[in-house]
Amino acid sequence: MKSDEVVKNKIQINRRIQTEYLMNNILDKDFQAMLFPLSCIRKTCKNVLRLNRASLRKMSAFGVFELDATFPLRLLSIIVTYVVVLLQFAFLT
């Protein structure tokens, strides 16, 4: 296992050296200036995708109930149920 890791590390170092040589000696400055914003955009996109994959925690109102997108619908259903029960008691007499 150790020899595989050493070989992989050497390959990575060799690639980095070749990339640095390419950037410093072959490519012109305008092309280098174009590459840096692209790498920033790629990094930003990867971060956004990673955040979207992460599980989102729901907000909590003092631990009593959770506030999420379904909260208004649940609140409306509780209010309607309460009104129906009150109407049933009102028409009972």
Backbone bond lengths (Angstrom), bond angles and torsions (degrees), N, CA, C in turn:
res aa  C-N    CA-C-N  psi(-1)  N-CA   C-N-CA  omega(-1)  CA-C   N-CA-C  phi
1 M - - - 1.442 - - 1.527 111.31 -
2 K 1.293 117.14 -41.45 1.458 120.78 -177.22 1.526 111.29 -62.44
3 S 1.316 117.07 -39.45 1.461 119.41 -178.86 1.531 110.75 -66.02
4 D 1.335 117.49 -36.17 1.465 120.76 176.79 1.527 111.06 -63.10
5 E 1.326 115.83 -42.23 1.462 119.84 179.78 1.525 110.94 -65.94
6 V 1.330 117.09 -38.81 1.462 120.82 178.88 1.521 110.00 -64.06
7 V 1.319 116.58 -42.45 1.467 120.58 179.66 1.529 110.11 -64.49
8 K 1.340 117.21 -43.71 1.461 120.43 178.96 1.525 110.92 -61.87
9 N 1.324 116.93 -42.01 1.466 120.53 179.00 1.523 111.39 -63.32
10 K 1.333 116.39 -41.07 1.464 119.91 178.78 1.527 111.03 -65.10
11 I 1.312 116.65 -39.47 1.466 120.69 178.45 1.521 110.10 -64.07
12 Q 1.340 116.60 -43.79 1.462 120.21 179.13 1.531 111.10 -62.68
13 I 1.316 116.75 -43.25 1.460 120.53 179.06 1.524 110.19 -63.45
14 N 1.328 116.68 -41.82 1.460 121.10 178.72 1.527 110.81 -62.19
15 R 1.328 118.00 -42.11 1.461 121.75 178.31 1.522 110.88 -63.56
16 R 1.322 116.29 -41.52 1.464 119.70 179.09 1.523 111.17 -63.25
17 I 1.329 116.33 -41.75 1.464 120.15 179.50 1.530 110.02 -64.68
18 Q 1.329 116.76 -43.72 1.461 119.94 179.25 1.529 111.21 -64.15
19 T 1.318 117.39 -40.69 1.460 120.84 178.97 1.520 110.72 -64.41
20 E 1.320 116.37 -42.87 1.462 120.28 178.73 1.527 110.78 -63.24
21 Y 1.320 116.32 -42.72 1.464 120.23 177.60 1.521 110.36 -61.10
22 L 1.333 116.53 -44.22 1.454 121.27 179.38 1.525 110.79 -61.01
23 M 1.317 116.89 -45.56 1.461 120.57 -178.42 1.525 111.62 -66.62
24 N 1.322 117.63 -38.39 1.463 120.59 -174.91 1.517 113.34 -82.21
25 N 1.309 118.54 -33.59 1.461 120.05 -169.36 1.523 115.27 -111.21
26 I 1.293 118.00 -30.38 1.463 119.29 -172.31 1.520 112.21 -100.17
27 L 1.320 117.16 -49.49 1.453 120.34 -174.04 1.523 111.34 -76.92
28 D 1.296 115.89 143.01 1.462 118.87 177.82 1.530 110.06 -78.65
29 K 1.294 116.34 167.62 1.458 122.25 -173.41 1.527 112.48 -66.75
30 D 1.331 117.71 -33.38 1.462 119.79 179.66 1.525 110.87 -65.38
31 F 1.335 115.97 -40.93 1.457 119.50 179.01 1.523 110.81 -67.13
32 Q 1.334 117.28 -38.02 1.465 120.46 176.40 1.521 110.35 -61.84
33 A 1.325 116.61 -41.55 1.462 120.46 179.91 1.523 111.08 -64.72
34 M 1.345 116.86 -31.47 1.457 119.79 177.08 1.521 111.83 -72.55
35 L 1.322 118.13 -33.93 1.456 121.09 -176.39 1.528 113.11 -71.25
36 F 1.310 117.85 -36.06 1.455 119.46 -175.29 1.516 113.01 -64.60
37 P 1.346 120.11 -44.28 1.462 117.97 175.62 1.523 112.61 -63.25
38 L 1.331 117.55 -34.77 1.456 119.76 177.89 1.514 111.27 -62.89
39 S 1.335 117.49 -39.24 1.457 119.48 179.08 1.526 110.64 -68.11
40 C 1.336 116.65 -34.50 1.467 119.85 177.04 1.523 110.62 -67.05
41 I 1.333 116.09 -41.55 1.461 120.01 178.73 1.521 110.02 -64.14
42 R 1.323 117.13 -43.13 1.462 120.97 179.08 1.523 110.64 -61.00
43 K 1.322 116.82 -42.89 1.462 121.02 179.98 1.529 110.38 -64.45
44 T 1.322 116.40 -42.52 1.462 120.33 178.84 1.523 110.96 -63.48
45 C 1.328 116.93 -43.23 1.468 120.60 178.78 1.521 111.15 -62.23
46 K 1.312 116.75 -42.15 1.465 119.77 178.49 1.520 110.96 -63.23
47 N 1.330 117.03 -39.35 1.461 119.95 178.74 1.523 111.63 -65.57
48 V 1.333 116.74 -39.35 1.463 119.95 178.79 1.520 110.41 -65.40
49 L 1.324 116.95 -44.09 1.459 120.14 178.47 1.526 111.47 -62.77
50 R 1.327 116.45 -39.58 1.466 120.01 179.05 1.525 110.70 -64.79
51 L 1.321 117.02 -40.15 1.459 119.69 178.68 1.520 111.69 -67.25
52 N 1.330 117.09 -35.30 1.463 119.61 178.04 1.520 111.88 -68.60
53 R 1.325 117.19 -31.66 1.458 119.93 178.10 1.517 112.11 -73.72
54 A 1.315 116.90 -25.75 1.462 120.50 -178.02 1.518 109.14 -66.70
55 S 1.312 115.61 147.38 1.456 119.34 179.43 1.524 109.47 -74.31
56 L 1.295 115.17 133.95 1.453 120.44 -179.42 1.527 109.59 -88.74
57 R 1.299 115.51 136.12 1.452 119.80 177.15 1.513 108.47 -89.20
58 K 1.320 116.05 139.23 1.451 119.97 178.99 1.516 109.31 -81.54
59 M 1.324 115.35 146.92 1.456 119.48 176.89 1.522 108.77 -75.58
60 S 1.294 115.16 147.78 1.447 119.90 -178.41 1.524 109.22 -124.61
61 A 1.337 115.96 139.46 1.460 121.14 177.10 1.523 108.00 -94.60
62 F 1.310 115.21 89.39 1.464 123.07 -179.74 1.520 112.29 55.24
63 G 1.306 117.77 29.15 1.458 121.90 178.01 1.516 114.09 74.89
64 V 1.337 117.99 1.57 1.462 121.02 -178.76 1.525 110.73 -79.89
65 F 1.336 117.03 -47.90 1.464 121.42 177.41 1.515 108.71 -149.79
66 E 1.309 114.53 161.13 1.460 120.15 -177.65 1.519 110.71 -94.02
67 L 1.319 115.32 139.99 1.459 120.82 177.34 1.527 108.57 -102.61
68 D 1.320 115.69 112.69 1.458 120.64 176.97 1.518 108.88 -144.69
69 A 1.303 117.44 -166.55 1.466 120.86 -175.72 1.523 112.50 -66.93
70 T 1.320 118.33 -24.53 1.467 120.49 -178.65 1.521 112.73 -87.87
71 F 1.314 118.09 -2.72 1.465 121.04 -176.85 1.529 113.23 -59.06
72 P 1.344 120.47 -47.96 1.474 118.87 179.86 1.524 113.17 -59.82
73 L 1.322 117.34 -38.18 1.462 120.62 179.34 1.522 111.01 -67.12
74 R 1.323 116.91 -42.38 1.466 120.00 177.32 1.519 111.39 -64.46
75 L 1.327 117.41 -39.94 1.460 121.44 178.96 1.525 110.37 -64.44
76 L 1.324 117.01 -42.79 1.461 121.12 177.89 1.526 111.32 -62.04
77 S 1.318 117.23 -41.64 1.470 119.55 179.87 1.527 111.41 -65.65
78 I 1.330 118.05 -35.88 1.468 120.87 177.73 1.528 110.14 -67.13
79 I 1.332 116.70 -42.45 1.466 120.65 -179.77 1.528 110.65 -64.70
80 V 1.321 117.78 -44.37 1.464 121.66 179.65 1.524 110.41 -62.52
81 T 1.306 117.95 -43.11 1.466 121.44 177.93 1.525 110.69 -60.75
82 Y 1.327 116.91 -43.06 1.452 122.07 -179.84 1.533 110.58 -63.35
83 V 1.339 116.61 -43.23 1.467 120.68 179.31 1.532 110.80 -65.07
84 V 1.320 117.51 -40.65 1.475 121.00 178.79 1.521 110.22 -62.19
85 V 1.300 117.66 -43.20 1.470 120.52 179.36 1.527 110.15 -64.53
86 L 1.335 117.86 -42.36 1.466 120.66 177.82 1.525 111.75 -62.86
87 L 1.343 116.43 -40.65 1.466 119.50 177.40 1.528 111.75 -64.52
88 Q 1.311 117.56 -38.15 1.464 120.50 178.44 1.518 110.11 -63.71
89 F 1.308 118.70 -41.30 1.464 120.74 177.72 1.531 110.67 -68.67
90 A 1.326 117.87 -34.86 1.449 120.49 180.00 1.525 111.94 -67.10
91 F 1.350 117.54 -39.60 1.459 120.84 -179.46 1.522 112.84 -87.84
92 L 1.314 118.61 1.65 1.456 122.04 179.36 1.519 110.66 -68.93
93 T 1.297 117.39 -35.02 1.472 119.91 -176.45 1.498 114.19 -85.33
